[in-house]
Amino acid sequence: MVRGRVELRRIEDKASRQVCFSKRRGGLMKKARELAVLCDAEVGLVVFSAKGKLYEFSSPSSMDKIIAHYRQFSHAERIVQGTKGFACPRTKDELLEFSQRSLDKSNIAQLSFDELNQVESELDGALTQTIARKTQVMMDMIAELQEKGEKLLEKRRVLQSYLNMERQDEHGGDGIGVSSSNNGGGGDECGECSGGNAIPHRDVPRLPRWGTQVQPLPFLLLDT
């Protein structure tokens, strides 16, 4: 048979609770000692009983050295280091289930002081994880917007360069020039109509510039 999950809650019987505390404390001290020996780690363990009695373990350094080493870390570094090894809910469903279970009034009313501290620590860890994830999502959104902005600026530079080239071509061909031929006399004459019936040249209207309103061309009146 598969063993079901046992819900952790405060032991009501005082004697049973004291026996459980002694066994669990001994096992915790043993695990701390094994961690220090096997992994050559500095381990400091502090336990207060329900009556306020102190139990501690430190290895290989003294507790004072471990506490001094702990205080060398800044507050931000302690939060990051604690979050990495914190057993808090990972997924959205686990977080919702944990929050509902922890914030249930019936459960909170039955929790002891130590259990309330544990719930508070778990909620702080979940909140820290949530804030870190939210910050990461916001940073990703900002980076994506910056990338889109750079692409739009590049398109704007290309369009501006194209418009500048169009304007240069426009200014280079504003008017239509009238070519003339010199027949020795130095006058401007029509090649086929030289003589008394020559038609004098009229001013040729220029083409309108780009973007200006087109006006109707005037009639060319011929001298009779």
N, CA, C and O of each residue as an XYZ file, in Angstrom:
896
protein
N       0.833     -1.199      0.000
C       0.000      0.000      0.000
C       0.867      1.248      0.000
O       1.929      1.285      0.621
N       0.402      2.259     -0.699
C       1.134      3.517     -0.758
C       0.785      4.342      0.467
O      -0.386      4.541      0.791
N       1.803      4.810      1.130
C       1.590      5.610      2.331
C       1.124      7.005      1.948
O       1.750      7.676      1.128
N       0.019      7.437      2.547
C      -0.518      8.752      2.239
C       0.295      9.870      2.873
O       1.095      9.654      3.783
N       0.064     11.056      2.367
C       0.769     12.230      2.870
C       0.151     12.673      4.193
O      -1.060     12.872      4.293
N       1.008     12.825      5.210
C       0.553     13.217      6.539
C       0.655     14.728      6.671
O       1.706     15.314      6.412
N      -0.429     15.345      7.069
C      -0.434     16.795      7.237
C       0.269     17.156      8.544
O      -0.017     16.583      9.595
N       1.186     18.109      8.462
C       1.914     18.557      9.646
C       1.064     19.544     10.426
O       0.569     20.529      9.878
N       0.903     19.271     11.696
C       0.206     20.195     12.581
C       0.699     19.981     14.014
O       1.357     18.988     14.326
N       0.375     20.902     14.832
C       0.849     20.893     16.217
C       0.306     19.674     16.972
O      -0.872     19.330     16.877
N       1.215     19.031     17.728
C       0.824     17.895     18.565
C       0.148     18.435     19.821
O       0.730     19.233     20.556
N      -1.066     17.998     20.056
C      -1.837     18.537     21.176
C      -1.341     18.014     22.521
O      -1.278     18.765     23.494
N      -0.992     16.744     22.580
C      -0.534     16.167     23.845
C       0.849     16.701     24.199
O       1.779     16.617     23.397
N       0.980     17.248     25.397
C       2.223     17.907     25.797
C       3.376     16.920     25.901
O       4.482     17.212     25.446
N       3.133     15.751     26.496
C       4.196     14.763     26.652
C       4.658     14.243     25.296
O       5.857     14.123     25.044
N       3.709     13.937     24.436
C       4.071     13.462     23.093
C       4.821     14.534     22.316
O       5.743     14.240     21.554
N       4.418     15.760     22.517
C       5.092     16.856     21.824
C       6.536     16.982     22.287
O       7.419     17.242     21.470
N       6.800     16.803     23.594
C       8.153     16.897     24.124
C       9.021     15.750     23.618
O      10.193     15.949     23.296
N       8.450     14.554     23.549
C       9.196     13.405     23.033
C       9.552     13.612     21.565
O      10.675     13.338     21.141
N       8.583     14.098     20.798
C       8.836     14.364     19.375
C       9.908     15.431     19.205
O      10.748     15.329     18.311
N       9.885     16.449     20.050
C      10.887     17.514     19.956
C      12.285     16.968     20.208
O      13.228     17.305     19.491
N      12.418     16.128     21.224
C      13.736     15.577     21.552
C      14.272     14.708     20.416
O      15.447     14.795     20.062
N      13.405     13.870     19.847
C      13.850     13.006     18.751
C      14.211     13.825     17.514
O      15.249     13.595     16.893
N      13.372     14.760     17.165
C      13.627     15.574     15.965
C      14.861     16.449     16.153
O      15.646     16.631     15.222
N      15.031     16.982     17.339
C      16.211     17.818     17.590
C      17.476     16.990     17.480
O      18.460     17.442     16.895
N      17.469     15.784     18.033
C      18.636     14.916     17.934
C      18.956     14.562     16.487
O      20.120     14.552     16.086
N      17.915     14.269     15.703
C      18.144     13.970     14.289
C      18.668     15.171     13.523
O      19.508     15.026     12.634
N      18.175     16.362     13.864
C      18.639     17.576     13.201
C      20.098     17.855     13.531
O      20.870     18.238     12.652
N      20.485     17.665     14.799
C      21.879     17.854     15.191
C      22.785     16.858     14.471
O      23.888     17.203     14.045
N      22.309     15.620     14.339
C      23.097     14.599     13.653
C      23.308     14.964     12.190
O      24.416     14.829     11.671
N      22.261     15.424     11.526
C      22.383     15.822     10.125
C      23.319     17.017      9.968
O      24.085     17.081      9.006
N      23.263     17.956     10.898
C      24.154     19.117     10.829
C      25.609     18.695     10.993
O      26.493     19.207     10.307
N      25.852     17.757     11.908
C      27.216     17.271     12.120
C      27.714     16.532     10.878
O      28.862     16.720     10.473
N      26.884     15.709     10.278
C      27.278     14.983      9.068
C      27.579     15.942      7.924
O      28.526     15.728      7.167
N      26.785     16.990      7.794
C      27.023     17.975      6.741
C      28.359     18.667      6.929
O      29.080     18.903      5.959
N      28.700     18.996      8.179
C      29.967     19.671      8.451
C      31.158     18.762      8.174
O      32.168     19.216      7.637
N      31.052     17.484      8.535
C      32.176     16.563      8.366
C      32.335     16.140      6.908
O      33.442     16.178      6.371
N      31.260     15.745      6.275
C      31.334     15.219      4.915
C      31.669     16.292      3.887
O      32.395     16.026      2.929
N      31.158     17.475      4.073
C      31.305     18.531      3.064
C      32.260     19.639      3.487
O      32.416     20.624      2.766
N      32.904     19.492      4.647
C      33.839     20.504      5.144
C      33.191     21.892      5.135
O      33.781     22.868      4.670
N      31.974     21.954      5.657
C      31.207     23.200      5.660
C      31.120     23.759      7.069
O      31.153     23.028      8.058
N      31.008     25.070      7.125
C      30.762     25.730      8.409
C      29.261     25.681      8.685
O      28.467     26.260      7.943
N      28.886     24.998      9.736
C      27.476     24.800     10.056
C      27.204     25.353     11.446
O      27.898     25.030     12.410
N      26.189     26.186     11.528
C      25.740     26.712     12.811
C      24.254     26.467     12.966
O      23.465     26.890     12.122
N      23.865     25.794     14.023
C      22.464     25.438     14.241
C      22.030     25.944     15.608
O      22.686     25.686     16.617
N      20.923     26.663     15.628
C      20.373     27.210     16.869
C      18.916     26.793     16.966
O      18.139     27.012     16.036
N      18.543     26.191     18.089
C      17.175     25.728     18.307
C      16.712     26.196     19.680
O      17.418     26.039     20.675
N      15.514     26.773     19.717
C      14.876     27.149     20.976
C      13.637     26.275     21.160
O      12.819     26.141     20.250
N      13.513     25.699     22.314
C      12.335     24.891     22.609
C      11.136     25.793     22.884
O      11.254     27.018     22.920
N       9.981     25.162     23.078
C       8.770     25.936     23.364
C       8.894     26.707     24.675
O       8.255     27.744     24.848
N       9.714     26.204     25.598
C       9.910     26.891     26.876
C      11.059     27.887     26.826
O      11.359     28.535     27.829
N      11.706     28.018     25.668
C      12.780     28.989     25.520
C      14.164     28.449     25.799
O      15.110     29.231     25.888
N      14.325     27.131     25.943
C      15.633     26.556     26.208
C      16.444     26.519     24.917
O      15.922     26.197     23.850
N      17.739     26.856     25.032
C      18.609     26.972     23.863
C      19.361     25.672     23.619
O      19.904     25.065     24.542
N      19.381     25.258     22.348
C      20.203     24.139     21.886
C      20.951     24.633     20.645
O      20.359     25.207     19.731
N      22.262     24.395     20.635
C      23.046     24.885     19.497
C      24.110     23.876     19.107
O      24.521     23.021     19.893
N      24.542     24.012     17.851
C      25.617     23.183     17.326
C      26.405     24.020     16.334
O      25.825     24.728     15.511
N      27.718     23.939     16.412
C      28.581     24.662     15.470
C      29.798     23.801     15.171
O      30.378     23.197     16.073
N      30.180     23.750     13.908
C      31.329     22.972     13.502
C      31.784     23.455     12.132
O      30.937     23.747     11.287
N      33.092     23.551     11.876
C      34.190     23.307     12.819
C      34.530     24.537     13.661
O      35.245     24.428     14.657
N      34.013     25.725     13.258
C      34.316     26.947     13.990
C      33.345     27.106     15.146
O      32.378     26.357     15.279
N      33.624     28.095     15.974
C      32.718     28.398     17.071
C      31.508     29.149     16.540
O      31.522     29.669     15.424
N      30.464     29.198     17.352
C      29.239     29.875     16.947
C      29.482     31.362     16.727
O      28.891     31.959     15.827
N      30.350     31.970     17.541
C      30.633     33.401     17.384
C      31.280     33.687     16.028
O      30.942     34.676     15.378
N      32.205     32.832     15.601
C      32.848     33.033     14.303
C      31.845     32.847     13.160
O      31.876     33.578     12.170
N      30.971     31.875     13.306
C      29.963     31.653     12.260
C      29.015     32.840     12.166
O      28.666     33.270     11.066
N      28.595     33.372     13.312
C      27.702     34.539     13.308
C      28.408     35.754     12.732
O      27.800     36.526     11.990
N      29.703     35.940     13.066
C      30.457     37.065     12.505
C      30.589     36.931     10.991
O      30.487     37.914     10.257
N      30.816     35.709     10.539
C      30.887     35.463      9.098
C      29.546     35.753      8.429
O      29.496     36.293      7.324
N      28.480     35.394      9.102
C      27.135     35.639      8.565
C      26.858     37.131      8.448
O      26.229     37.571      7.485
N      27.314     37.901      9.403
C      27.048     39.341      9.398
C      27.853     40.081      8.337
O      27.541     41.228      8.015
N      28.886     39.440      7.791
C      29.672     40.090      6.746
C      28.891     40.210      5.442
O      29.183     41.071      4.612
N      27.915     39.358      5.271
C      27.095     39.428      4.070
C      26.116     40.582      4.199
O      25.579     40.855      5.273
N      25.895     41.263      3.052
C      24.892     42.324      3.039
C      23.500     41.712      3.078
O      23.327     40.508      2.889
N      22.526     42.552      3.321
C      21.140     42.077      3.399
C      20.685     41.485      2.066
O      20.008     40.458      2.040
N      21.057     42.134      0.958
C      20.661     41.635     -0.363
C      21.287     40.280     -0.654
O      20.631     39.402     -1.214
N      22.564     40.100     -0.277
C      23.232     38.829     -0.522
C      22.596     37.711      0.294
O      22.488     36.580     -0.179
N      22.176     38.020      1.509
C      21.529     36.996      2.336
C      20.202     36.569      1.727
O      19.844     35.392      1.770
N      19.463     37.538      1.150
C      18.182     37.198      0.526
C      18.397     36.296     -0.678
O      17.691     35.302     -0.851
N      19.391     36.650     -1.525
C      19.655     35.848     -2.722
C      20.112     34.448     -2.352
O      19.631     33.466     -2.918
N      21.051     34.349     -1.392
C      21.547     33.042     -0.992
C      20.454     32.206     -0.350
O      20.387     30.994     -0.557
N      19.594     32.857      0.432
C      18.515     32.122      1.079
C      17.461     31.670      0.103
O      16.869     30.604      0.276
N      17.213     32.473     -0.935
C      16.194     32.112     -1.915
C      16.629     30.924     -2.764
O      15.796     30.108     -3.158
N      17.937     30.818     -3.053
C      18.415     29.725     -3.902
C      18.156     28.365     -3.268
O      17.811     27.409     -3.962
N      18.323     28.278     -1.944
C      18.133     26.992     -1.297
C      16.837     26.880     -0.540
O      16.681     25.976      0.281
N      15.912     27.764     -0.790
C      14.665     27.786     -0.032
C      13.643     26.864     -0.676
O      13.429     26.898     -1.888
N      13.026     26.055      0.141
C      12.032     25.108     -0.371
C      10.669     25.770     -0.400
O       9.819     25.491      0.445
N      10.461     26.637     -1.361
C       9.186     27.324     -1.491
C       8.489     26.834     -2.755
O       9.124     26.190     -3.591
N       7.200     27.122     -2.914
C       6.468     26.648     -4.092
C       7.110     27.125     -5.387
O       7.527     28.279     -5.488
N       7.191     26.243     -6.373
C       7.832     26.555     -7.646
C       6.827     26.968     -8.708
O       7.029     27.957     -9.413
N       5.729     26.196     -8.821
C       4.773     26.465     -9.880
C       3.641     27.338     -9.366
O       3.511     27.586     -8.167
N       2.819     27.800    -10.315
C       1.687     28.652     -9.959
C       0.678     27.897     -9.111
O       0.160     28.439     -8.135
N       0.392     26.645     -9.478
C      -0.576     25.852     -8.720
C      -0.086     25.579     -7.301
O      -0.857     25.653     -6.344
N       1.204     25.263     -7.174
C       1.750     25.016     -5.841
C       1.702     26.274     -4.983
O       1.420     26.209     -3.786
N       1.981     27.422     -5.607
C       1.947     28.675     -4.861
C       0.540     28.997     -4.380
O       0.354     29.429     -3.242
N      -0.456     28.788     -5.246
C      -1.838     29.049     -4.850
C      -2.287     28.088     -3.750
O      -2.943     28.491     -2.790
N      -1.927     26.824     -3.902
C      -2.303     25.839     -2.884
C      -1.647     26.155     -1.547
O      -2.277     26.057     -0.494
N      -0.378     26.535     -1.602
C       0.333     26.869     -0.372
C      -0.263     28.106      0.295
O      -0.415     28.140      1.516
N      -0.601     29.117     -0.499
C      -1.173     30.336      0.065
C      -2.532     30.063      0.700
O      -2.816     30.550      1.794
N      -3.364     29.292      0.022
C      -4.680     28.979      0.582
C      -4.563     28.160      1.863
O      -5.308     28.378      2.819
N      -3.628     27.224      1.874
C      -3.455     26.392      3.059
C      -2.879     27.191      4.226
O      -3.269     26.987      5.376
N      -1.950     28.103      3.927
C      -1.303     28.865      4.987
C      -2.208     29.951      5.545
O      -2.153     30.262      6.735
N      -3.045     30.531      4.683
C      -3.888     31.640      5.110
C      -5.254     31.189      5.603
O      -6.103     32.024      5.917
N      -5.477     29.892      5.677
C      -6.748     29.392      6.202
C      -6.843     29.730      7.689
O      -5.948     29.394      8.465
N      -7.924     30.391      8.078
C      -8.067     30.842      9.462
C      -8.087     29.667     10.438
O      -7.528     29.755     11.531
N      -8.724     28.582     10.046
C      -8.792     27.431     10.945
C      -7.411     26.836     11.192
O      -7.118     26.381     12.297
N      -6.558     26.838     10.158
C      -5.207     26.316     10.340
C      -4.351     27.269     11.166
O      -3.610     26.836     12.048
N      -4.451     28.563     10.883
C      -3.641     29.537     11.602
C      -3.970     29.527     13.085
O      -3.076     29.680     13.917
N      -5.222     29.351     13.423
C      -5.621     29.374     14.834
C      -5.023     28.215     15.617
O      -4.911     28.289     16.840
N      -4.638     27.147     14.929
C      -4.104     25.974     15.616
C      -2.582     25.914     15.589
O      -1.999     24.993     16.160
N      -1.933     26.861     14.946
C      -0.479     26.826     14.822
C       0.184     27.381     16.070
O      -0.330     28.292     16.719
N       1.338     26.808     16.391
C       2.131     27.316     17.508
C       2.994     28.484     17.044
O       2.973     28.861     15.873
N       3.745     29.045     17.972
C       4.602     30.182     17.641
C       5.669     29.785     16.627
O       5.918     30.513     15.665
N       6.299     28.633     16.841
C       7.338     28.185     15.914
C       6.757     27.891     14.531
O       7.372     28.207     13.513
N       5.581     27.292     14.502
C       4.955     26.997     13.217
C       4.529     28.270     12.496
O       4.609     28.349     11.270
N       4.079     29.260     13.251
C       3.750     30.548     12.635
C       4.994     31.204     12.047
O       4.938     31.802     10.972
N       6.117     31.091     12.755
C       7.371     31.622     12.213
C       7.766     30.902     10.932
O       8.274     31.519      9.995
N       7.532     29.603     10.896
C       7.853     28.838      9.690
C       6.977     29.268      8.517
O       7.461     29.441      7.399
N       5.674     29.439      8.786
C       4.769     29.891      7.728
C       5.167     31.276      7.239
O       5.135     31.551      6.039
N       5.542     32.145      8.168
C       5.963     33.496      7.784
C       7.207     33.451      6.906
O       7.304     34.179      5.919
N       8.159     32.592      7.270
C       9.379     32.468      6.468
C       9.072     31.940      5.073
O       9.644     32.402      4.086
N       8.158     30.961      4.997
C       7.795     30.409      3.691
C       7.082     31.447      2.829
O       7.312     31.526      1.623
N       6.217     32.238      3.454
C       5.535     33.295      2.702
C       6.521     34.356      2.231
O       6.410     34.861      1.114
N       7.494     34.696      3.089
C       8.521     35.659      2.674
C       9.328     35.118      1.502
O       9.654     35.853      0.570
N       9.648     33.826      1.555
C      10.385     33.229      0.444
C       9.586     33.228     -0.843
O      10.115     33.524     -1.914
N       8.293     32.890     -0.732
C       7.440     32.907     -1.922
C       7.290     34.315     -2.470
O       7.276     34.510     -3.686
N       7.178     35.309     -1.577
C       7.071     36.699     -2.018
C       8.352     37.155     -2.704
O       8.303     37.843     -3.724
N       9.500     36.773     -2.147
C      10.778     37.133     -2.769
C      10.903     36.527     -4.159
O      11.365     37.182     -5.093
N      10.487     35.266     -4.288
C      10.538     34.600     -5.595
C       9.595     35.271     -6.584
O       9.928     35.427     -7.759
N       8.416     35.669     -6.105
C       7.452     36.335     -6.983
C       7.975     37.682     -7.461
O       7.851     38.015     -8.639
N       8.563     38.461     -6.548
C       9.104     39.772     -6.918
C      10.257     39.620     -7.901
O      10.369     40.391     -8.855
N      11.115     38.625     -7.670
C      12.238     38.405     -8.587
C      11.744     38.044     -9.985
O      12.275     38.530    -10.984
N      10.719     37.184    -10.048
C      10.172     36.797    -11.351
C       9.514     37.987    -12.040
O       9.667     38.171    -13.247
N       8.780     38.796    -11.274
C       8.134     39.975    -11.837
C       9.166     40.954    -12.384
O       8.981     41.527    -13.458
N      10.261     41.142    -11.635
C      11.324     42.038    -12.096
C      11.945     41.529    -13.389
O      12.222     42.314    -14.295
N      12.167     40.211    -13.482
C      12.752     39.637    -14.689
C      11.844     39.828    -15.892
O      12.311     40.146    -16.986
N      10.526     39.633    -15.686
C       9.574     39.827    -16.786
C       9.576     41.276    -17.253
O       9.533     41.541    -18.455
N       9.625     42.220    -16.311
C       9.651     43.633    -16.674
C      10.925     43.977    -17.436
O      10.872     44.734    -18.406
N      12.070     43.436    -17.016
C      13.324     43.695    -17.719
C      13.283     43.130    -19.137
O      13.792     43.755    -20.067
N      12.684     41.957    -19.305
C      12.550     41.382    -20.652
C      11.663     42.254    -21.540
O      11.951     42.436    -22.723
N      10.584     42.792    -20.967
C       9.697     43.662    -21.736
C      10.417     44.943    -22.148
O      10.262     45.409    -23.278
N      11.210     45.517    -21.230
C      11.955     46.737    -21.545
C      12.972     46.474    -22.652
O      13.118     47.280    -23.571
N      13.675     45.341    -22.564
C      14.655     45.004    -23.604
C      13.981     44.821    -24.961
O      14.519     45.242    -25.985
N      12.810     44.195    -24.968
C      12.084     44.001    -26.230
C      11.638     45.332    -26.822
O      11.725     45.533    -28.033
N      11.158     46.249    -25.970
C      10.747     47.566    -26.458
C      11.941     48.355    -26.991
O      11.825     49.044    -28.004
N      13.087     48.260    -26.314
C      14.283     48.944    -26.803
C      14.710     48.411    -28.166
O      15.112     49.178    -29.040
N      14.622     47.102    -28.344
C      14.982     46.517    -29.641
C      14.045     46.999    -30.742
O      14.491     47.315    -31.845
N      12.736     47.056    -30.445
C      11.783     47.556    -31.432
C      12.047     49.023    -31.747
O      11.933     49.443    -32.898
N      12.404     49.814    -30.713
C      12.701     51.222    -30.942
C      13.911     51.420    -31.840
O      13.910     52.307    -32.694
N      14.955     50.596    -31.656
C      16.137     50.690    -32.510
C      15.803     50.342    -33.961
O      16.315     50.972    -34.887
N      14.946     49.340    -34.158
C      14.547     48.985    -35.526
C      13.760     50.113    -36.179
O      13.953     50.394    -37.362
N      12.873     50.766    -35.426
C      12.108     51.883    -35.977
C      13.017     53.058    -36.324
O      12.818     53.713    -37.347
N      14.017     53.330    -35.479
C      14.964     54.404    -35.782
C      15.758     54.099    -37.047
O      16.023     54.996    -37.847
N      16.136     52.839    -37.228
C      16.878     52.463    -38.433
C      16.014     52.659    -39.675
O      16.502     53.150    -40.693
N      14.726     52.280    -39.606
C      13.824     52.506    -40.733
C      13.654     53.995    -41.004
O      13.577     54.412    -42.160
N      13.597     54.790    -39.954
C      13.453     56.239    -40.125
C      14.677     56.832    -40.816
O      14.542     57.711    -41.667
N      15.878     56.353    -40.453
C      17.092     56.851    -41.106
C      17.110     56.487    -42.591
O      17.530     57.290    -43.424
N      16.655     55.282    -42.919
C      16.617     54.875    -44.326
C      15.638     55.740    -45.112
O      15.953     56.180    -46.218
N      14.457     55.989    -44.555
C      13.466     56.828    -45.233
C      13.959     58.260    -45.375
O      13.729     58.891    -46.407
N      14.635     58.785    -44.351
C      15.156     60.140    -44.426
C      16.212     60.259    -45.513
O      16.248     61.248    -46.245
N      17.080     59.243    -45.618
C      18.088     59.254    -46.675
C      17.441     59.211    -48.056
O      17.895     59.887    -48.978
N      16.387     58.422    -48.198
C      15.676     58.338    -49.475
C      15.026     59.670    -49.833
O      15.076     60.089    -50.989
N      14.415     60.343    -48.854
C      13.798     61.648    -49.102
C      14.838     62.688    -49.486
O      14.587     63.525    -50.353
N      16.004     62.645    -48.850
C      17.063     63.598    -49.199
C      17.517     63.412    -50.644
O      17.769     64.392    -51.345
N      17.623     62.173    -51.088
C      18.007     61.914    -52.477
C      16.937     62.422    -53.438
O      17.263     62.973    -54.490
N      15.663     62.244    -53.091
C      14.580     62.734    -53.937
C      14.609     64.255    -54.038
O      14.369     64.810    -55.110
N      14.900     64.926    -52.940
C      14.943     66.393    -52.958
C      16.113     66.904    -53.795
O      15.991     67.907    -54.498
N      17.248     66.208    -53.715
C      18.386     66.614    -54.535
C      18.062     66.481    -56.018
O      18.400     67.365    -56.805
N      17.411     65.387    -56.409
C      17.020     65.219    -57.807
C      16.011     66.281    -58.228
O      16.045     66.754    -59.364
N      15.123     66.654    -57.328
C      14.107     67.657    -57.643
C      14.733     69.024    -57.866
O      14.390     69.708    -58.830
N      15.646     69.435    -56.993
C      16.295     70.738    -57.148
C      17.183     70.776    -58.381
O      17.383     71.841    -58.964
N      17.719     69.624    -58.789
C      18.568     69.605    -59.976
C      17.783     69.777    -61.262
O      18.395     70.125    -62.271
N      16.461     69.558    -61.306
C      15.662     69.682    -62.532
C      14.463     70.564    -62.350
O      13.365     70.211    -62.781
N      14.645     71.732    -61.707
C      13.524     72.639    -61.444
C      12.910     73.177    -62.726
O      11.686     73.217    -62.848
N      13.762     73.606    -63.720
C      13.247     74.270    -64.921
C      13.634     73.547    -66.184
O      14.500     72.672    -66.172
N      12.991     73.914    -67.276
C      13.318     73.358    -68.592
C      14.064     74.421    -69.367
O      13.518     75.495    -69.620
N      15.296     74.149    -69.748
C      16.093     75.140    -70.468
C      15.711     75.208    -71.931
O      15.328     74.200    -72.525
N      15.814     76.410    -72.525
C      15.515     76.620    -73.947
C      16.834     76.795    -74.669
O      17.559     77.757    -74.418
N      17.153     75.861    -75.574
C      18.418     75.940    -76.304
C      18.262     76.876    -77.488
O      17.185     76.961    -78.078
N      19.321     77.572    -77.834
C      19.313     78.520    -78.955
C      20.515     78.265    -79.836
O      21.540     77.759    -79.382
N      20.377     78.624    -81.111
C      21.480     78.455    -82.061
C      21.901     79.819    -82.566
O      21.050     80.670    -82.828
N      23.188     80.041    -82.707
C      23.741     81.304    -83.202
C      23.997     81.172    -84.698
O      24.789     80.330    -85.121
N      23.323     82.011    -85.511
C      23.483     81.996    -86.965
C      24.327     83.179    -87.429
O      24.004     83.827    -88.425
N      25.366     83.446    -86.732
C      26.255     84.513    -87.172
C      25.806     85.849    -86.680
O      26.651     86.673    -86.329
N      24.488     86.127    -86.629
C      24.003     87.427    -86.218
C      23.907     87.554    -84.727
O      23.762     88.661    -84.207
N      23.986     86.420    -84.006
C      23.961     86.475    -82.557
C      22.580     86.533    -81.986
O      22.448     86.639    -80.767
N      21.501     86.470    -82.809
C      20.146     86.558    -82.286
C      19.555     85.184    -82.082
O      20.020     84.210    -82.673
N      18.505     85.094    -81.227
C      17.798     83.841    -80.995
C      16.687     83.723    -82.012
O      15.768     84.542    -82.035
N      16.768     82.707    -82.855
C      15.771     82.531    -83.899
C      15.328     81.092    -83.949
O      16.034     80.182    -83.514
N      14.149     80.909    -84.487
C      13.665     79.552    -84.732
C      14.295     79.040    -86.015
O      14.359     79.778    -86.998
N      14.762     77.795    -86.035
C      15.498     77.295    -87.192
C      14.669     77.270    -88.445
O      15.208     77.557    -89.514
N      13.372     76.941    -88.389
C      12.546     76.820    -89.572
C      11.821     78.109    -89.909
O      11.316     78.248    -91.023
N      11.754     79.040    -88.999
C      10.943     80.248    -89.211
C      11.799     81.493    -89.160
O      11.389     82.508    -88.596
N      12.976     81.431    -89.739
C      13.808     82.634    -89.761
C      13.274     83.574    -90.818
O      12.818     83.153    -91.882
N      13.339     84.859    -90.503
C      12.840     85.838    -91.457
C      11.767     86.680    -90.827
O      11.693     86.817    -89.606
N      10.915     87.256    -91.696
C       9.903     88.173    -91.198
C       8.780     87.488    -90.476
O       8.133     88.091    -89.619
N       8.526     86.200    -90.813
C       7.420     85.486    -90.170
C       7.866     84.713    -88.934
O       7.178     83.788    -88.502
N       8.988     85.075    -88.370
C       9.496     84.352    -87.196
C       8.585     84.575    -86.005
O       8.104     85.684    -85.774
N       8.363     83.551    -85.280
C       7.538     83.627    -84.065
C       8.461     83.835    -82.877
O       9.328     83.004    -82.606
N       8.280     84.930    -82.175
C       9.172     85.179    -81.018
C       8.941     84.134    -79.934
O       7.851     83.581    -79.791
N      10.020     83.881    -79.168
C       9.944     82.902    -78.075
C       9.140     83.450    -76.915
O       9.271     84.619    -76.551
N       8.319     82.615    -76.346
C       7.604     82.953    -75.117
C       8.313     82.297    -73.927
O       9.055     81.325    -74.071
N       8.058     82.857    -72.772
C       8.615     82.223    -71.553
C       7.927     80.886    -71.320
O       6.703     80.811    -71.216
N       8.722     79.849    -71.243
C       8.169     78.515    -71.017
C       7.917     78.329    -69.527
O       8.842     78.468    -68.726
N       6.694     78.019    -69.143
C       6.429     77.865    -67.700
C       7.181     76.669    -67.135
O       7.303     75.631    -67.784
N       7.681     76.833    -65.917
C       8.431     75.763    -65.262
C       7.475     74.740    -64.643
O       6.327     75.039    -64.316
N       7.995     73.534    -64.501
C       7.206     72.490    -63.854
C       7.081     72.791    -62.367
O       8.019     73.297    -61.751
N       5.936     72.482    -61.795
C       5.773     72.758    -60.353
C       6.684     71.874    -59.528
O       7.002     70.751    -59.918
N       7.104     72.393    -58.378
C       7.948     71.625    -57.472
C       7.138     70.531    -56.789
O       5.908     70.555    -56.741
N       7.890     69.576    -56.267
C       7.248     68.439    -55.595
C       6.545     68.904    -54.332
O       7.150     69.530    -53.462
N       5.258     68.590    -54.244
C       4.513     68.935    -53.043
C       3.734     70.217    -53.153
O       2.938     70.510    -52.262
N       3.924     71.020    -54.225
C       3.178     72.267    -54.379
C       1.919     72.023    -55.179
O       1.812     71.042    -55.914
N       0.963     72.930    -55.027
C      -0.311     72.791    -55.739
C      -0.126     73.123    -57.217
O       0.503     74.122    -57.564
N      -0.670     72.288    -58.067
C      -0.525     72.476    -59.515
C      -1.519     73.533    -59.985
O      -2.722     73.414    -59.750
N      -0.998     74.586    -60.664
C      -1.836     75.646    -61.215
C      -2.036     75.409    -62.717
O      -1.152     74.838    -63.355
N      -3.169     75.827    -63.306
C      -3.383     75.659    -64.758
C      -2.400     76.494    -65.561
O      -2.110     77.634    -65.198
N      -1.886     75.933    -66.653
C      -0.926     76.632    -67.493
C      -1.638     77.726    -68.294
O      -2.741     77.491    -68.788
N      -1.035     78.926    -68.440
C      -1.657     79.999    -69.239
C      -1.586     79.677    -70.731
O      -0.709     78.941    -71.182
N      -2.536     80.251    -71.492
C      -2.527     80.063    -72.945
C      -1.373     80.833    -73.563
O      -1.019     81.920    -73.106
N      -0.793     80.261    -74.603
C       0.263     80.933    -75.342
C      -0.391     81.705    -76.488
O      -0.904     81.102    -77.429
N      -0.374     83.037    -76.410
C      -0.981     83.883    -77.441
C       0.052     84.165    -78.522
O       1.177     84.572    -78.232
N      -0.335     83.948    -79.747
C       0.554     84.207    -80.871
C       0.256     85.582    -81.445
O      -0.904     85.988    -81.522
N       1.313     86.312    -81.854
C       1.140     87.624    -82.490
C       0.605     87.429    -83.902
O       1.116     86.590    -84.643
N      -0.392     88.171    -84.275
C      -0.950     88.081    -85.624
C      -0.514     89.276    -86.438
O      -0.878     89.392    -87.608
